[in-house]
């Protein structure tokens, strides 16, 4: 399992519209993608324009190849990119294995 963590900064005053658009895109595009497991969108309690999107994928390839190189990626970005204050930052994480 892979955890995609994407930090997103949205334009001030656009938070509610961003949240609605993100929810719609997550449900109609991301959740239907190959290898998708779950997602969570949370906001920073100290900066109302800063969000963290966490998506669980079965494999890294599911995110980087199956999703990012498919028509679904521009469809997803069309929901949210107009709200960006700056480009999002993404990192990938995997769970530690038991010793």
C-alpha positions in Angstrom: 0.0 0.0 0.0 1.2 3.5 -0.8 0.1 6.8 0.7 0.1 9.8 -1.5 0.2 13.0 0.5 -0.4 16.2 -1.4 -0.3 19.6 0.2 -2.6 22.1 -1.5 -2.8 25.9 -0.9 -5.9 27.5 -2.2 -6.7 31.2 -2.8 -8.2 33.0 0.2 -11.9 33.1 0.2 -12.2 30.1 -2.1 -12.1 27.4 0.6 -15.7 26.3 0.5 -15.8 26.3 -3.3 -12.6 24.3 -3.4 -13.9 21.8 -0.8 -17.1 21.2 -2.9 -15.1 20.8 -6.1 -12.6 18.5 -4.5 -15.3 16.3 -3.1 -17.0 16.0 -6.4 -13.7 15.2 -8.2 -12.6 12.7 -5.5 -15.9 10.9 -5.8 -16.3 10.9 -9.6 -12.7 10.6 -10.8 -10.2 9.5 -8.1 -12.4 6.9 -6.4 -13.0 5.1 -9.7 -9.2 4.9 -10.5 -7.4 1.6 -10.7 -5.7 0.8 -7.4 -7.6 3.4 -5.4 -8.3 2.4 -1.8 -9.4 5.5 0.2 -8.9 9.2 0.6 -9.1 11.9 3.1 -9.0 15.7 2.6 -8.2 17.7 5.8 -7.3 21.4 6.4 -4.7 23.1 8.5 -6.1 24.5 11.7 -3.6 27.3 11.6 -3.9 28.2 7.9 -7.4 27.9 6.5 -6.0 28.0 2.9 -3.7 25.0 3.4 -5.0 21.4 2.9 -3.6 17.9 2.9 -5.0 15.3 0.6 -4.2 11.8 1.5 -5.0 9.0 -1.0 -4.2 5.4 -0.4 -3.2 3.4 -3.5 -2.5 -0.4 -3.8 0.8 0.4 -5.6 2.9 3.4 -6.5 2.4 2.4 -10.2 -1.4 2.8 -9.7 -0.8 6.5 -8.9 2.1 7.4 -11.1 1.2 5.4 -14.2 -2.4 4.1 -14.1 -3.8 7.5 -12.8 -1.3 10.2 -13.7 -0.7 9.1 -17.2 -4.4 8.5 -17.9 -7.2 10.9 -19.0 -8.4 10.8 -15.4 -5.6 13.0 -14.2 -6.6 16.1 -16.3 -10.2 15.4 -15.4 -9.3 15.5 -11.7 -7.2 18.7 -12.1 -10.0 20.4 -13.9 -12.1 20.2 -10.7 -9.5 21.9 -8.5 -6.7 23.7 -10.4 -8.5 27.0 -10.6 -8.3 27.3 -6.8 -4.5 26.8 -6.4 -2.6 29.6 -4.8 0.6 27.8 -5.8 1.5 24.4 -7.3 0.7 21.5 -5.0 3.5 19.4 -3.4 3.2 15.6 -3.4 5.1 12.9 -1.6 4.6 9.2 -1.3 4.9 7.0 1.8 4.7 3.4 2.6 3.9 1.7 5.9 6.7 0.3 8.0 6.8 -3.5 8.1 6.6 -5.3 11.4 9.9 -6.4 12.8 
